[in-house]
Amino acid sequence: MNYKIVRLNTSLRTSKTSSVLIIYTGGTLGMAYDDSGALVPFNFGQILEKIPILSNMNIAITVISFPEPIDSSNVSMKHWSDMAYIIYENYDSYDGFVVLHGTDTMAYSASMLSYMLQGLNKPVIFTGAQLPISAMRSDARENLMTSLEIATAKINDEPIVPEVCIFFNHMLLRGNRAKKVQSVHFDAFESENYPPLAESGIVIDYHTAAIRPLESNKKLVNRSKLDNNVMVLKLFPGITDKIMDACFAIEGLKGVVLETYGSGNSPSEKWFMQSLERAIKKGIIILNVSQCNGGRVIQGRYETSKELLNVGVISGADMTTEAAITKLMFLFGQEKTLEDVKSKLMIPLAGEITA
């Protein structure tokens, strides 16, 4: 992998200088306007010219850039493997990691890395921007600088936030609990089912009760084998048996995230339940999550969801769609049997679901 590596020179380096590895994958934060007014990837070797205050943060910064920065709409399993590999290979050399990533699929990537990096005990902070770093009103500077500060924050020489997170617009969110909800405002992400891990103002207030505790006895393991024979099926009024059956007939399909209404409700027509039952009997796992941003599936709460439980649909409780679909990919890549996948879907791997 031919990554571009830039080591930034800061003026205040001492024996107590913290170190951060920035991984630039692409996205708006790393873009700048060229002479013709077009947006092009930014040269991180010149970042101190754009954000000179970085020189005063007493952080040794190294930037590893993907050879070809990608639009986050093009993120694939290969890119997740590359991100996890870079962190794993450089884990002992840095206090924390900041991943610069496009906002559209950031929640998917943060969710997946939270599963892949088992035994993580250092901060991995995903961030990005709604406006490029060269724009006058850009949010890139604040998001990047605060992410760097969080990535190096320690108490008694131990990292405060030893997990995969998203920092955006003054809010630090657990990565596998976040969801993009805005494309035109700076507050792009929400975490309706889990409290923020920190909020930045004049100081950064850490909500320690919400942060995963350090597990210093564990060593980092990179679980890189994934399987994308999965899909998301969103219910809508008027969905037909032909649509359902066509989806479940996809060759090699192993798992489906079924986005239902409210607290896990679905149509109660006979054909609908029969279609689900046939799929489950074929060995397809169906995981039920709510379409609501702050939804929690409670199968059996209403009559319309009781039958889902009876035919073998698995409740995704309060998982986001992003966390659910990446969890299916991860577990199908790691586990040997359907029963192992089913059992681990219902327990938290990285805080993505309330036990």
PLY file of the C-alpha trace (Angstrom):
ply
format ascii 1.0
element vertex 355
property float x
property float y
property float z
element edge 354
property int vertex1
property int vertex2
end_header
0.00 0.00 0.00
1.67 3.17 -1.23
0.40 5.72 1.27
1.64 9.29 1.29
3.28 10.14 4.62
3.78 13.70 5.89
5.37 14.54 9.24
4.57 18.05 10.40
7.16 20.14 12.20
5.80 21.92 15.27
7.81 24.39 17.29
7.07 23.23 20.83
8.04 19.57 20.77
9.42 18.32 24.07
9.84 15.00 25.82
6.19 15.33 26.87
4.89 16.03 23.37
1.88 13.90 22.46
1.71 12.18 19.09
-1.21 11.71 16.73
-1.51 9.90 13.44
-3.97 11.53 11.04
-5.35 9.21 8.38
-6.71 11.18 5.45
-9.12 9.09 3.39
-10.79 11.94 1.51
-13.80 14.14 2.09
-14.56 17.84 2.24
-12.20 18.66 5.13
-9.16 17.82 3.04
-10.23 19.86 0.02
-9.17 23.34 -1.03
-9.97 25.67 -3.92
-7.41 25.83 -6.73
-6.74 28.88 -8.92
-9.72 28.07 -11.12
-12.12 27.81 -8.16
-12.42 24.02 -8.32
-12.15 21.83 -5.21
-9.04 19.62 -5.21
-7.39 17.45 -2.51
-5.40 19.54 -0.06
-1.64 19.12 0.45
-1.33 18.32 4.15
2.30 19.34 4.05
0.96 22.91 4.00
-1.64 22.49 6.73
0.33 24.66 9.17
-0.16 27.53 6.73
-3.92 27.02 6.85
-4.11 26.39 10.62
-0.99 27.99 12.16
-2.35 27.50 15.69
-1.54 23.80 15.30
2.08 24.74 15.97
1.13 25.71 19.50
-0.67 22.48 20.43
2.49 20.58 21.41
1.41 17.60 19.34
3.69 15.70 16.97
1.49 15.08 13.94
2.01 12.56 11.18
-0.38 12.38 8.24
-0.89 9.24 6.20
-2.98 9.88 3.11
-4.70 7.36 0.90
-2.90 7.32 -2.50
-6.14 8.46 -4.13
-8.47 10.31 -1.73
-11.99 8.96 -2.09
-15.45 10.42 -1.92
-17.04 8.74 1.07
-19.87 7.50 -1.16
-17.29 5.13 -2.65
-16.13 3.64 0.66
-15.90 -0.15 0.49
-14.74 -3.06 2.63
-11.23 -2.62 1.22
-11.06 0.92 2.58
-12.23 -0.25 6.01
-9.51 -2.89 5.96
-6.93 -0.25 4.99
-7.98 2.10 7.81
-7.89 -0.67 10.39
-4.52 -1.94 9.08
-2.92 1.52 9.32
-4.09 1.93 12.93
-3.03 -1.60 13.86
0.44 -1.27 12.32
1.08 2.12 13.94
-0.72 1.48 17.21
2.29 1.50 19.52
3.81 4.65 17.99
1.02 7.14 18.67
-1.15 8.32 21.54
-4.22 8.57 19.35
-5.60 8.55 15.82
-7.74 10.98 13.83
-9.46 9.73 10.68
-10.46 12.42 8.20
-13.44 11.08 6.30
-16.36 12.28 4.22
-19.54 12.71 6.21
-21.92 10.68 4.05
-20.67 7.27 5.19
-18.66 8.26 8.26
-21.08 6.50 10.63
-20.72 3.25 8.67
-16.91 3.42 8.78
-16.80 4.34 12.47
-19.17 1.46 13.26
-17.13 -1.05 11.31
-13.80 -0.01 12.83
-15.30 -0.28 16.31
-15.86 -3.99 15.58
-12.63 -4.66 13.69
-10.28 -3.10 16.26
-10.90 -5.49 19.14
-9.10 -4.59 22.36
-8.74 -0.94 21.38
-7.44 1.20 24.24
-6.62 4.43 22.42
-8.80 7.14 20.86
-9.77 6.78 17.20
-11.60 9.98 16.30
-13.43 10.30 12.99
-14.08 13.84 11.83
-14.70 15.84 8.70
-16.33 19.06 7.60
-19.31 20.47 5.79
-17.14 23.16 4.17
-13.55 22.76 2.88
-10.66 23.93 5.01
-9.95 26.89 2.73
-13.50 28.28 2.96
-13.91 31.41 5.10
-16.66 29.92 7.30
-15.31 26.37 7.31
-16.01 24.10 10.25
-12.90 22.11 9.36
-10.51 23.98 11.67
-12.60 23.53 14.81
-13.40 19.89 14.06
-9.77 19.01 13.35
-8.20 20.90 16.26
-10.65 19.56 18.83
-10.31 16.03 17.47
-6.54 16.28 17.92
-7.00 17.51 21.48
-9.39 14.65 22.30
-7.06 12.11 20.66
-4.29 13.11 23.09
-6.38 13.78 26.21
-5.26 11.76 29.23
-5.88 11.46 32.96
-3.11 9.84 35.02
-1.36 9.02 31.76
-4.35 7.01 30.50
-6.47 8.05 27.50
-9.82 9.54 28.43
-11.66 8.20 25.37
-10.30 4.74 24.47
-12.81 3.98 21.70
-13.89 4.79 18.14
-15.79 8.09 18.06
-17.11 10.79 15.77
-16.40 14.42 16.62
-18.48 17.00 14.82
-19.81 20.45 15.66
-18.76 20.47 19.34
-20.09 16.97 20.03
-18.15 13.74 20.60
-20.34 10.74 19.84
-19.73 7.01 20.06
-19.00 6.04 16.48
-21.38 3.09 16.29
-24.22 5.12 17.81
-24.02 8.07 15.44
-26.08 8.83 12.34
-25.80 11.58 9.76
-28.96 13.70 9.85
-27.96 16.97 8.16
-26.35 17.85 4.84
-26.68 21.66 4.94
-26.06 22.51 8.62
-22.93 22.10 10.71
-24.62 19.77 13.23
-24.48 16.85 10.81
-24.59 13.98 13.31
-26.89 12.83 16.09
-26.83 10.00 18.60
-30.43 9.71 19.75
-30.09 6.39 21.56
-26.88 7.11 23.46
-25.60 10.24 25.23
-22.65 12.23 23.88
-19.24 11.28 25.22
-18.10 14.88 25.41
-19.08 18.43 24.49
-16.61 21.14 23.58
-17.02 24.77 24.57
-14.53 26.93 26.40
-13.34 23.59 27.80
-14.09 20.02 26.77
-16.54 18.42 29.18
-16.13 14.63 29.17
-19.11 12.54 30.23
-17.06 9.76 31.73
-20.04 7.59 32.68
-20.87 7.19 28.98
-17.32 6.40 27.83
-16.17 2.79 27.53
-13.70 2.01 30.33
-10.07 1.32 29.55
-9.28 -2.40 29.33
-5.54 -2.25 29.76
-5.20 -6.04 29.97
-6.30 -6.44 26.35
-4.06 -6.28 23.29
-5.23 -4.80 20.01
-6.37 -7.35 17.44
-7.35 -6.44 13.88
-10.31 -8.62 12.82
-10.14 -7.90 9.11
-12.24 -10.65 7.53
-15.60 -9.26 6.39
-18.52 -10.51 4.29
-20.81 -8.12 2.40
-23.48 -10.63 1.33
-26.02 -8.54 3.22
-28.56 -5.84 2.46
-30.90 -3.25 4.00
-34.63 -3.56 3.27
-36.67 -0.52 4.26
-40.38 -1.10 4.70
-42.86 1.32 3.16
-46.64 1.35 2.75
-47.36 -0.47 -0.50
-44.43 -2.90 -0.42
-45.36 -6.11 -2.26
-44.58 -9.79 -1.99
-42.73 -9.61 -5.33
-40.32 -7.05 -3.91
-39.78 -9.06 -0.73
-39.28 -12.37 -2.51
-36.96 -10.83 -5.12
-34.74 -9.45 -2.35
-34.61 -12.74 -0.47
-33.83 -14.62 -3.72
-30.52 -12.78 -4.24
-27.83 -15.41 -4.73
-25.52 -15.72 -1.73
-27.55 -13.42 0.49
-26.84 -14.17 4.16
-28.36 -11.36 6.17
-30.92 -8.56 5.93
-31.38 -5.49 8.09
-35.13 -4.94 8.04
-36.00 -1.30 8.73
-39.45 -1.42 10.32
-41.78 1.24 11.66
-41.73 2.73 15.14
-40.81 0.20 17.81
-40.38 -2.64 15.31
-43.78 -2.85 13.65
-44.49 -4.24 10.20
-47.41 -5.24 7.98
-49.34 -8.16 9.43
-50.60 -9.57 6.13
-50.14 -13.29 5.72
-48.00 -12.99 2.59
-45.56 -10.69 4.38
-44.93 -13.07 7.26
-44.72 -16.05 4.90
-42.05 -14.28 2.84
-39.98 -13.63 5.97
-40.46 -17.18 7.21
-39.33 -18.68 3.88
-36.20 -16.53 3.94
-35.36 -17.49 7.51
-35.86 -21.19 6.73
-33.33 -20.78 3.90
-30.79 -19.63 6.49
-31.04 -15.87 5.92
-30.72 -13.87 9.14
-33.18 -10.98 9.42
-32.33 -8.24 11.90
-35.07 -5.79 12.86
-34.17 -2.11 13.41
-36.36 0.95 13.59
-36.60 3.56 10.85
-36.79 6.24 13.56
-33.56 8.05 14.42
-34.28 7.52 18.11
-36.14 4.25 17.72
-35.84 1.07 19.71
-37.26 -2.25 18.54
-39.45 -4.00 21.09
-40.80 -7.03 19.26
-44.14 -8.08 20.69
-45.04 -4.70 22.14
-47.73 -4.38 19.48
-49.64 -7.10 17.69
-47.99 -6.19 14.38
-44.52 -7.01 15.71
-45.45 -10.13 17.67
-45.50 -12.25 14.52
-41.99 -11.10 13.60
-40.78 -12.65 16.82
-42.71 -15.83 16.12
-41.21 -16.37 12.66
-37.65 -15.87 13.88
-36.79 -12.24 13.12
-34.06 -11.00 15.50
-34.56 -7.75 17.37
-31.85 -5.15 16.80
-33.03 -3.23 19.88
-31.62 0.31 19.69
-28.93 -0.22 17.04
-28.68 2.22 14.18
-28.97 0.91 10.64
-25.29 1.78 10.11
-24.21 -0.22 13.15
-26.52 -3.12 12.26
-25.46 -3.63 8.64
-21.75 -3.37 9.44
-22.19 -5.76 12.36
-23.72 -8.32 10.01
-20.77 -7.92 7.60
-18.33 -8.29 10.46
-19.95 -11.33 12.09
-20.47 -13.20 8.82
-16.76 -12.68 8.15
-15.70 -13.84 11.63
-18.10 -16.53 12.80
-18.35 -20.11 11.54
-22.02 -20.90 12.19
-25.36 -19.15 11.85
-26.03 -19.71 15.53
-22.83 -17.91 16.48
-23.81 -14.95 14.30
-27.32 -14.87 15.80
-26.11 -14.99 19.38
-23.54 -12.22 18.91
-25.98 -9.95 17.11
-27.87 -9.54 20.36
-24.91 -8.69 22.58
-22.73 -5.54 22.44
-19.37 -5.96 20.74
-18.33 -2.30 21.11
-21.20 -0.57 22.86
-23.39 -0.43 19.74
-26.44 -1.91 21.44
-27.91 -1.55 24.91
-27.60 -4.89 26.63
0 1
1 2
2 3
3 4
4 5
5 6
6 7
7 8
8 9
9 10
10 11
11 12
12 13
13 14
14 15
15 16
16 17
17 18
18 19
19 20
20 21
21 22
22 23
23 24
24 25
25 26
26 27
27 28
28 29
29 30
30 31
31 32
32 33
33 34
34 35
35 36
36 37
37 38
38 39
39 40
40 41
41 42
42 43
43 44
44 45
45 46
46 47
47 48
48 49
49 50
50 51
51 52
52 53
53 54
54 55
55 56
56 57
57 58
58 59
59 60
60 61
61 62
62 63
63 64
64 65
65 66
66 67
67 68
68 69
69 70
70 71
71 72
72 73
73 74
74 75
75 76
76 77
77 78
78 79
79 80
80 81
81 82
82 83
83 84
84 85
85 86
86 87
87 88
88 89
89 90
90 91
91 92
92 93
93 94
94 95
95 96
96 97
97 98
98 99
99 100
100 101
101 102
102 103
103 104
104 105
105 106
106 107
107 108
108 109
109 110
110 111
111 112
112 113
113 114
114 115
115 116
116 117
117 118
118 119
119 120
120 121
121 122
122 123
123 124
124 125
125 126
126 127
127 128
128 129
129 130
130 131
131 132
132 133
133 134
134 135
135 136
136 137
137 138
138 139
139 140
140 141
141 142
142 143
143 144
144 145
145 146
146 147
147 148
148 149
149 150
150 151
151 152
152 153
153 154
154 155
155 156
156 157
157 158
158 159
159 160
160 161
161 162
162 163
163 164
164 165
165 166
166 167
167 168
168 169
169 170
170 171
171 172
172 173
173 174
174 175
175 176
176 177
177 178
178 179
179 180
180 181
181 182
182 183
183 184
184 185
185 186
186 187
187 188
188 189
189 190
190 191
191 192
192 193
193 194
194 195
195 196
196 197
197 198
198 199
199 200
200 201
201 202
202 203
203 204
204 205
205 206
206 207
207 208
208 209
209 210
210 211
211 212
212 213
213 214
214 215
215 216
216 217
217 218
218 219
219 220
220 221
221 222
222 223
223 224
224 225
225 226
226 227
227 228
228 229
229 230
230 231
231 232
232 233
233 234
234 235
235 236
236 237
237 238
238 239
239 240
240 241
241 242
242 243
243 244
244 245
245 246
246 247
247 248
248 249
249 250
250 251
251 252
252 253
253 254
254 255
255 256
256 257
257 258
258 259
259 260
260 261
261 262
262 263
263 264
264 265
265 266
266 267
267 268
268 269
269 270
270 271
271 272
272 273
273 274
274 275
275 276
276 277
277 278
278 279
279 280
280 281
281 282
282 283
283 284
284 285
285 286
286 287
287 288
288 289
289 290
290 291
291 292
292 293
293 294
294 295
295 296
296 297
297 298
298 299
299 300
300 301
301 302
302 303
303 304
304 305
305 306
306 307
307 308
308 309
309 310
310 311
311 312
312 313
313 314
314 315
315 316
316 317
317 318
318 319
319 320
320 321
321 322
322 323
323 324
324 325
325 326
326 327
327 328
328 329
329 330
330 331
331 332
332 333
333 334
334 335
335 336
336 337
337 338
338 339
339 340
340 341
341 342
342 343
343 344
344 345
345 346
346 347
347 348
348 349
349 350
350 351
351 352
352 353
353 354
